[in-house]
Each structure stands twice: as C-alpha cells, then as structure tokens.
Amino acid sequence: MRKNIILAGVGGQGILSIAACIGLAAIEEGLFLKQAEVHGMSQRGGAVQSHLRLSSDEISSDLIPEGKADLIISVEPMESLRYLPMLSADGLIITSINPFININNYPDLEVILMEIWKQNNYYTLDADAIAKECGSVKAANMVILGAAVPFLGLNPQSIDNAIRNLFKNKGEDMINMNLSAKNAGLQYVRDNS
C-alpha cells in the first residue's frame, strides 16, 4: 500500500486536522507515515498545504514528487488547482466548492470549477452546506475528509477512531458532530459515484 496525498486550503480551514486524522488512522494500522507541512500566512488566511505519504514500506522522503500525488484533498477550490502539477495522471481531486475569498482579484468561481471539472477524476461538493446540516460549518473539513475515505486505503473505522482521539478533549457532542460530518461526506461520494 502506498498513498501520496496533497492537502490544501487556507489557514483556519482545518487542513492540519485532516492530516492528523489520516496520520492517526495510518499509525493505528501499522503503516509508515511521512508528513511535510508548508504554511503560508495561515493566520491571515494564506495558503496552507501538507504533503502526506502513507505506505506499508518505509518512506524515504516526506515530499511528493511532481506528478506523483494520488489525491489532492482540498477545502478551497482555487487551492486545489494550485497543486494540479503534483497530481498523477490517474489521480483524484476532492474539493469543496466553497471559496475563501481573501484577495481582491479572486477568480470567478465558475472559472475555477470549470478547470477542476476538466480533470479526469474529481469530486466537488458543497462542504459548507453539508457541514451546516451536521451542526456547524466549521466541520466542512471533516466533510471533505469523509469524501476522501474510500480512496485513502485505510479502514474507515480507523478514521472514526482518529476523529474520536483528535476531538476527545472537546467533548462527546463535538466528536459526534465531526463523525456526522465525516459520514455525510462519505455518503456524498457513495451517492455520486
């Protein structure tokens, strides 16, 4: 098993929580894990990305070579496009359609989505609306994580355990809301496959 994953978004959108959940699940399953985080001006809404590599064999480098990413998982549509050169020919993009407009010349959303839809494999979803139905728009990152679950090569129960572990200090309601958001993202992919 080997997965090369690019996580992308804007500071404050929960990219590192997604990375933590995937990492905890991988460790639970006895996999090797390497992660490289690149933070922009995250405290000011800047770009944030993380390279996450999982494997049943040892991993030499924490950086994913260009054209070798199996997945781009993004909570911001323009940020998903930024990493297209990293995606392998049969790679998959999973992204929210909800823009985080933090610049004056943010491109038209329809133009961004049209570029994503030109790719071979993608899922675009309204993660904010789905998360809001689950209790809080702040759980949009868990919706996106849920949409990625079928493609991670990990046991879904390990992802659930990771969510419980990550949010255990925030109480049972927070755990349940995040699990619900993850399940809603997973269901979206099942319904749209």
C-alpha positions as CSV (number, residue, x, y, z in Angstrom):
1,M,0.0,0.0,0.0
2,R,1.3,3.5,-0.9
3,K,-0.6,6.8,-1.0
4,N,0.7,10.2,-1.8
5,I,-1.7,12.9,-0.7
6,I,-1.6,16.7,-1.0
7,L,-3.8,18.5,1.5
8,A,-4.6,22.1,0.5
9,G,-6.6,25.0,1.8
10,V,-6.4,28.3,3.6
11,G,-5.3,28.9,7.1
12,G,-8.0,28.2,9.6
13,Q,-9.9,25.7,7.4
14,G,-8.7,22.6,9.3
15,I,-6.1,21.1,6.9
16,L,-3.9,20.1,9.7
17,S,-6.9,18.4,11.5
18,I,-7.5,16.3,8.3
19,A,-3.8,15.4,8.2
20,A,-3.9,14.4,11.9
21,C,-6.9,12.2,11.4
22,I,-5.3,10.4,8.4
23,G,-2.0,10.1,10.2
24,L,-3.5,8.7,13.4
25,A,-5.5,6.2,11.3
26,A,-2.4,5.1,9.4
27,I,-0.4,4.7,12.6
28,E,-3.3,2.6,14.1
29,E,-3.0,0.3,11.0
30,G,0.8,0.0,11.4
31,L,1.7,2.0,8.3
32,F,4.7,4.2,7.7
33,L,3.9,7.9,7.6
34,K,5.8,11.0,6.5
35,Q,4.3,14.5,6.5
36,A,5.7,17.8,5.3
37,E,3.7,20.9,6.2
38,V,4.1,24.1,4.3
39,H,2.4,27.0,6.0
40,G,1.8,30.3,4.2
41,M,0.4,33.3,6.1
42,S,-2.1,31.0,7.7
43,Q,-3.0,33.4,10.5
44,R,-4.0,35.9,7.7
45,G,-5.9,33.5,5.5
46,G,-2.9,32.4,3.5
47,A,-2.4,29.2,1.6
48,V,-1.6,26.1,3.7
49,Q,-0.6,22.7,2.3
50,S,0.7,19.5,3.5
51,H,2.3,16.5,1.8
52,L,1.2,13.3,3.4
53,R,2.7,10.0,2.4
54,L,1.5,6.6,3.7
55,S,3.0,3.2,2.9
56,S,3.3,-0.3,4.1
57,D,7.0,0.0,3.3
58,E,9.5,2.6,4.7
59,I,9.3,6.0,3.1
60,S,12.5,7.9,2.1
61,S,11.2,11.4,1.6
62,D,8.4,13.4,3.1
63,L,7.9,15.4,-0.2
64,I,5.8,14.1,-3.0
65,P,7.5,14.4,-6.5
66,E,5.6,16.3,-9.2
67,G,3.1,14.2,-11.0
68,K,3.0,11.5,-8.2
69,A,0.1,12.6,-6.0
70,D,-2.7,10.1,-5.8
71,L,-5.0,12.5,-4.1
72,I,-5.5,16.3,-3.8
73,I,-7.8,16.9,-0.8
74,S,-8.8,20.5,-0.6
75,V,-11.2,22.6,1.4
76,E,-10.9,25.5,-1.0
77,P,-11.4,25.2,-4.8
78,M,-8.7,27.6,-6.0
79,E,-6.1,25.9,-3.7
80,S,-7.0,22.6,-5.3
81,L,-5.9,24.0,-8.7
82,R,-2.6,25.3,-7.4
83,Y,-1.4,21.7,-7.0
84,L,-2.6,20.2,-10.3
85,P,1.1,19.7,-11.4
86,M,1.5,17.4,-8.4
87,L,-1.4,15.1,-9.4
88,S,-0.6,11.8,-11.2
89,A,-2.4,11.0,-14.5
90,D,-5.0,8.9,-12.7
91,G,-5.0,10.9,-9.5
92,L,-8.2,12.2,-7.9
93,I,-9.2,15.7,-6.7
94,I,-11.6,16.1,-3.8
95,T,-12.5,19.7,-3.1
96,S,-15.1,21.9,-1.6
97,I,-16.8,24.3,-4.0
98,N,-16.9,27.0,-1.3
99,P,-14.3,29.7,-2.0
100,F,-12.4,31.5,0.8
101,I,-12.2,34.9,-0.9
102,N,-9.2,36.6,0.7
103,I,-7.9,38.6,-2.2
104,N,-9.5,41.4,-4.3
105,N,-8.9,39.6,-7.6
106,Y,-10.2,36.2,-6.6
107,P,-11.1,34.4,-9.9
108,D,-14.7,33.8,-10.8
109,L,-15.8,30.6,-9.0
110,E,-17.4,29.2,-12.2
111,V,-14.0,29.5,-14.0
112,I,-12.2,27.7,-11.1
113,L,-14.8,24.9,-11.1
114,M,-14.7,24.5,-14.9
115,E,-10.9,23.9,-14.6
116,I,-11.5,21.3,-11.9
117,W,-14.2,19.6,-14.0
118,K,-11.7,19.3,-16.9
119,Q,-9.7,16.8,-14.8
120,N,-10.1,13.0,-15.2
121,N,-11.2,12.3,-11.7
122,Y,-12.8,14.6,-9.2
123,Y,-15.5,15.2,-6.6
124,T,-16.6,18.7,-5.9
125,L,-19.0,19.2,-3.1
126,D,-20.7,22.0,-1.1
127,A,-18.9,21.1,2.1
128,D,-20.1,24.2,4.0
129,A,-23.8,23.3,3.4
130,I,-23.3,19.7,4.3
131,A,-21.4,20.6,7.4
132,K,-24.0,23.1,8.5
133,E,-26.6,20.3,8.2
134,C,-24.5,18.3,10.6
135,G,-24.3,21.1,13.2
136,S,-21.6,23.5,12.2
137,V,-20.0,24.9,9.1
138,K,-16.7,24.6,10.9
139,A,-16.9,20.8,10.3
140,A,-16.5,21.3,6.5
141,N,-13.0,19.9,6.7
142,M,-14.5,16.6,8.2
143,V,-17.0,16.5,5.3
144,I,-14.0,16.7,2.9
145,L,-12.2,14.0,4.9
146,G,-15.3,11.8,4.7
147,A,-15.4,12.2,0.9
148,A,-11.8,11.0,0.8
149,V,-12.2,8.0,3.0
150,P,-12.9,5.5,0.1
151,F,-9.7,6.5,-1.6
152,L,-7.3,6.5,1.3
153,G,-6.6,2.8,1.5
154,L,-7.4,2.9,5.2
155,N,-10.1,1.2,7.3
156,P,-13.0,3.6,7.8
157,Q,-13.1,2.5,11.5
158,S,-9.5,3.8,11.9
159,I,-10.6,7.2,10.6
160,D,-13.5,7.2,13.1
161,N,-11.1,6.3,15.9
162,A,-8.8,9.1,14.8
163,I,-11.6,11.6,14.9
164,R,-12.6,10.4,18.4
165,N,-9.0,10.7,19.6
166,L,-8.4,14.2,18.0
167,F,-11.5,15.7,19.5
168,K,-11.7,13.8,22.8
169,N,-10.9,16.9,24.8
170,K,-13.7,18.9,23.2
171,G,-16.5,16.6,24.5
172,E,-18.8,14.0,23.1
173,D,-21.0,16.5,21.2
174,M,-18.0,17.7,19.2
175,I,-16.9,14.2,18.5
176,N,-20.4,13.2,17.3
177,M,-20.7,16.3,15.1
178,N,-17.4,15.6,13.4
179,L,-18.2,12.0,12.9
180,S,-21.6,13.0,11.4
181,A,-19.8,15.4,9.1
182,K,-17.3,12.7,8.0
183,N,-20.2,10.3,7.4
184,A,-22.1,12.9,5.3
185,G,-19.0,13.4,3.1
186,L,-18.6,9.7,2.7
187,Q,-22.3,9.4,1.8
188,Y,-22.0,12.2,-0.8
189,V,-19.3,10.2,-2.6
190,R,-21.3,7.0,-2.4
191,D,-24.4,8.8,-3.8
192,N,-22.4,10.4,-6.7
193,S,-20.2,7.5,-7.8
